[in-house]
Amino acid sequence: MQTARFNIGQIVRHRLYPFRGVVFDVDPEFDNTEEWYESIPETVRPRKDQPFYHLFAENAETEYVAYVSEQNLMLDETGAPVRHPQVNEMFDGPFDGVYRLRIENRN
């Protein structure tokens, strides 16, 4: 099992599709349904043995929650805030391109 490259609060973008988001949880390896996995076109289907990230995501049209493999993510270096409404419920920031968990959300 590999160590996650991205941390909670980091802003990332998808390598293939035009969306970005804030990491709010990390699974050490794939932990979703087989139906979800099989719905991904085989030509772009990621390996299961890598970290998967839960994102408060956005694209040009909308905001949503995404589940993305590490191989399909890269750091978003725009420094622009993410407009997803749940970001401000969980995080403060961004500070230098990274959100910080609000004190009341820290375990």
VORO-490836 format. One record per residue: residue number from 0; x, y, z of N, C-alpha, C in turn. Coordinates in pm, whole numbers. Each point is the difference from the previous one (the first is absolute). Layout:
! residues N
[r NUM; [X; Y; Z]; [X; Y; Z]; [X; Y; Z]],
...
//
This chain:
! residues 107
[r 0; [85; -118; 0]; [-85; 118; 0]; [90; 124; 0]],
[r 1; [-32; 95; -86]; [84; 119; -9]; [-53; 111; 89]],
[r 2; [87; 92; 35]; [-37; 114; 82]; [-69; 104; -88]],
[r 3; [-105; 60; 52]; [-74; 101; -75]; [88; 120; -33]],
[r 4; [-7; 45; -124]; [79; 114; -47]; [-63; 133; 41]],
[r 5; [-134; 2; 11]; [-71; 124; 32]; [-61; -8; 139]],
[r 6; [-13; 115; 63]; [-51; 8; 136]; [-136; 67; 5]],
[r 7; [-70; -23; 110]; [-128; 68; 22]; [24; 150; -2]],
[r 8; [-83; 70; -76]; [11; 145; -13]; [73; 47; -125]],
[r 9; [72; -91; -66]; [69; 42; -122]; [-98; 15; -115]],
[r 10; [29; 94; -88]; [-80; 22; -120]; [67; -75; -114]],
[r 11; [-79; -86; -65]; [51; -83; -108]; [-87; 16; -124]],
[r 12; [53; -45; -112]; [-80; -1; -123]; [16; -134; -68]],
[r 13; [-102; -37; -79]; [3; -128; -72]; [91; 12; -121]],
[r 14; [76; -104; -28]; [92; 1; -114]; [-71; -6; -134]],
[r 15; [-117; -65; -6]; [-69; -20; -128]; [-124; 85; -18]],
[r 16; [-72; 26; 108]; [-129; 68; -9]; [9; 139; 64]],
[r 17; [-81; 94; -49]; [12; 140; 46]; [-71; 27; 133]],
[r 18; [54; -57; 109]; [-50; 37; 131]; [112; 2; 102]],
[r 19; [-28; 70; 109]; [96; 14; 109]; [-76; -11; 131]],
[r 20; [72; -15; 111]; [-69; -10; 127]; [95; -4; 118]],
[r 21; [-60; -5; 119]; [74; -5; 126]; [-12; -141; 56]],
[r 22; [113; -59; 38]; [1; -133; 62]; [-61; 11; 139]],
[r 23; [-105; -82; 27]; [-56; -1; 136]; [9; -137; 66]],
[r 24; [42; -102; -74]; [22; -132; 59]; [85; -81; -97]],
[r 25; [71; -100; 55]; [88; -84; -82]; [-23; -146; 39]],
[r 26; [-18; -85; -100]; [-3; -145; 21]; [135; -54; -46]],
[r 27; [66; -85; 81]; [132; -53; -39]; [-2; -78; -131]],
[r 28; [-115; -60; -31]; [-21; -63; -131]; [-149; 4; -29]],
[r 29; [-38; -42; -119]; [-139; 9; -46]; [-98; -53; 105]],
[r 30; [-103; 78; 30]; [-101; -38; 100]; [-136; 53; -42]],
[r 31; [-42; -36; -119]; [-130; 40; -52]; [-64; -127; -56]],
[r 32; [-116; 13; -62]; [-70; -118; -49]; [60; -50; -131]],
[r 33; [-17; -128; -24]; [45; -59; -126]; [-77; 61; -118]],
[r 34; [-128; 29; 24]; [-82; 64; -104]; [59; 135; -40]],
[r 35; [43; 80; 99]; [62; 130; -28]; [126; -21; -83]],
[r 36; [83; -97; 42]; [126; -27; -68]; [-23; -43; -145]],
[r 37; [-95; -89; -20]; [-28; -51; -134]; [-62; 107; -91]],
[r 38; [-56; 106; 58]; [-59; 107; -81]; [106; 88; -66]],
[r 39; [124; -12; 44]; [110; 77; -59]; [42; -70; -129]],
[r 40; [10; 73; -111]; [43; -64; -124]; [133; -74; 19]],
[r 41; [7; -121; -52]; [116; -86; 24]; [131; 65; -43]],
[r 42; [-5; 82; -103]; [123; 63; -50]; [59; 101; 99]],
[r 43; [-81; 51; 93]; [50; 97; 99]; [-21; -48; 144]],
[r 44; [-41; -125; 17]; [-27; -54; 134]; [130; -11; 80]],
[r 45; [5; 60; 119]; [124; -1; 80]; [19; -133; 74]],
[r 46; [124; -22; 41]; [30; -115; 87]; [-69; 20; 136]],
[r 47; [-34; -109; 65]; [-63; 9; 133]; [102; 10; 112]],
[r 48; [125; -40; -25]; [102; -7; 106]; [78; 131; 14]],
[r 49; [-72; 108; 15]; [61; 132; 18]; [-96; 84; 83]],
[r 50; [48; 109; 58]; [-93; 87; 75]; [-109; 58; -91]],
[r 51; [-118; 14; 57]; [-114; 66; -65]; [-43; 115; 89]],
[r 52; [-37; 110; -62]; [-29; 125; 72]; [-144; 42; -16]],
[r 53; [-57; 45; 112]; [-134; 59; 0]; [21; 150; -13]],
[r 54; [-64; 61; -100]; [19; 143; -27]; [-132; 75; 5]],
[r 55; [5; 121; 56]; [-105; 98; -25]; [40; 61; -133]],
[r 56; [-70; -39; -106]; [45; 31; -136]; [-87; 104; -68]],
[r 57; [57; 58; -106]; [-74; 96; -82]; [51; -9; -142]],
[r 58; [-92; 28; -93]; [39; 23; -139]; [-65; 131; -41]],
[r 59; [-1; 30; -126]; [-54; 129; -45]; [-148; 15; 31]],
[r 60; [-74; -112; 7]; [-146; 8; 15]; [-50; -22; 142]],
[r 61; [68; -82; 81]; [-61; -42; 126]; [103; -41; 104]],
[r 62; [-50; -29; 121]; [83; -51; 108]; [-54; -138; 38]],
[r 63; [87; -88; 44]; [-41; -137; 33]; [110; -65; 82]],
[r 64; [-23; -124; 46]; [102; -78; 69]; [54; -102; -100]],
[r 65; [132; -9; -9]; [65; -92; -94]; [87; -99; 77]],
[r 66; [21; -115; -60]; [86; -106; 54]; [101; -31; -109]],
[r 67; [128; 29; 24]; [99; -2; -107]; [127; -72; 44]],
[r 68; [54; -80; -91]; [126; -72; 26]; [117; 98; -3]],
[r 69; [104; -36; 76]; [118; 85; 5]; [63; 20; -138]],
[r 70; [1; -106; -83]; [64; 12; -132]; [-67; 105; -87]],
[r 71; [-124; 37; 31]; [-72; 98; -81]; [-3; 140; 60]],
[r 72; [79; 22; 104]; [2; 132; 62]; [137; 65; -9]],
[r 73; [-1; 133; 0]; [122; 79; 9]; [-32; 124; 83]],
[r 74; [101; 62; 55]; [-23; 121; 79]; [-57; 109; -88]],
[r 75; [-96; 74; 55]; [-52; 119; -68]; [81; 117; 53]],
[r 76; [70; 68; -86]; [89; 107; 45]; [-53; 138; -34]],
[r 77; [-132; 10; -28]; [-57; 131; -33]; [-10; 89; 124]],
[r 78; [-11; -61; 119]; [-19; 78; 121]; [-142; 50; 18]],
[r 79; [-87; -28; -97]; [-139; 47; 7]; [-79; -85; 98]],
[r 80; [-92; 63; 76]; [-84; -77; 91]; [-95; -93; -76]],
[r 81; [-46; -104; 67]; [-98; -92; -56]; [-137; 45; 49]],
[r 82; [-98; 10; -90]; [-129; 59; 36]; [-102; -99; 56]],
[r 83; [36; -128; 12]; [-93; -100; 53]; [-52; 46; 136]],
[r 84; [-133; -2; 24]; [-55; 55; 124]; [45; -71; 127]],
[r 85; [37; -126; -7]; [42; -71; 121]; [143; 31; 42]],
[r 86; [79; 61; -87]; [138; 34; 35]; [3; 88; 124]],
[r 87; [-82; 104; 2]; [2; 94; 113]; [-59; -57; 128]],
[r 88; [-75; -111; -11]; [-51; -66; 120]; [111; -79; 69]],
[r 89; [97; -47; -75]; [102; -89; 53]; [138; 64; 14]],
[r 90; [27; 100; -85]; [135; 57; -8]; [0; 151; 15]],
[r 91; [118; 52; 36]; [32; 143; -9]; [101; 15; -113]],
[r 92; [-1; 117; -64]; [99; 22; -103]; [-62; 30; -134]],
[r 93; [78; -18; -106]; [132; -64; -3]; [113; 93; 46]],
[r 94; [103; -61; 55]; [123; 69; 41]; [112; -57; -85]],
[r 95; [59; 82; -84]; [106; -47; -92]; [-42; -124; -77]],
[r 96; [-126; -1; -47]; [-48; -109; -84]; [-45; -125; 74]],
[r 97; [-8; 6; 133]; [-42; -117; 79]; [-105; 44; 101]],
[r 98; [-103; -82; 15]; [-102; 25; 103]; [42; -69; 129]],
[r 99; [-39; 62; 113]; [25; -61; 131]; [-131; -42; 61]],
[r 100; [-2; -120; 60]; [-119; -45; 70]; [-37; 100; 108]],
[r 101; [-129; 32; 8]; [-47; 87; 108]; [24; -72; 132]],
[r 102; [31; 74; 103]; [32; -57; 131]; [-110; -95; 46]],
[r 103; [-128; 36; -19]; [-108; -87; 46]; [-12; -130; -79]],
[r 104; [70; -11; -113]; [-4; -121; -82]; [121; -90; 21]],
[r 105; [95; 44; 79]; [119; -83; 23]; [-31; -108; 102]],
[r 106; [55; -117; -21]; [-22; -110; 96]; [106; -2; 106]],
//
